Amino acid sequence: MAYRHSCGCGSVGAGGRWCWSTNTTMAMLGLSLATMGILTTPPLFWSLPTAFLAGTGAAAGIAMINSLGNLAGFLSPYLMGWLKQVTASNASGMYMLAGFMVLGGLLALSVPKRVVNR
């Protein structure tokens, strides 16, 4: 059931990012909502690999997730800068981040219940 909660929190995070606007109050509200959703996702997410992997498979799965996360942390600032340069707006980068949050939520939902709830 944690994967469904992870998806829901990620959706709240993505929804907060979609609230990006020229109104400062709404932008702060949207970013606060996004931060709440994003920061509640990791504890729920890290329970997924051990829910359906065991032993060395769980260790390898966690290592792969960690490696992909580090790679994303390295490439994201470059992608954000490139999008800002191409579109002359920070909004496109925020939409890209929100899109990846939605993609992560959809991937979490694609895990069958029978695999996680063994």
C-alpha positions, 0 to 999 in steps of 0.5 A: 500500500505504501507505493500508492501513498508514494504516488499520491504524495508525488502527485501533490508535489507535481501539482504544487509545481503546476501552480507556478504563476506570476502571483507571488502568493500563489507561487509560494503556496504552490512551491510549499505544496510541492515541497510537502509532497516531494519530502513525504515521498522518499520514506515511502519510496525506499520501502518499495525495493525491499518489499519485492526484492530480497537479499543481494537483489534488494542491495542491487536494486537499492544501489541502482536506484541510488546511482540513477538518483545521483545521475539525475542530481548531476544532470538536472541543473544542466537540463534546467539551464538549457531549458531556461536558455532555449525558452527564456523562462524558468517555467519550462524547467518547473514543468519538466520537473513536474512531469518527472514527478508524474512519471515516477508516480505512474511507475510506482502505480505500475507495480502489481499488488501481488508483487509488493504484498507478498 
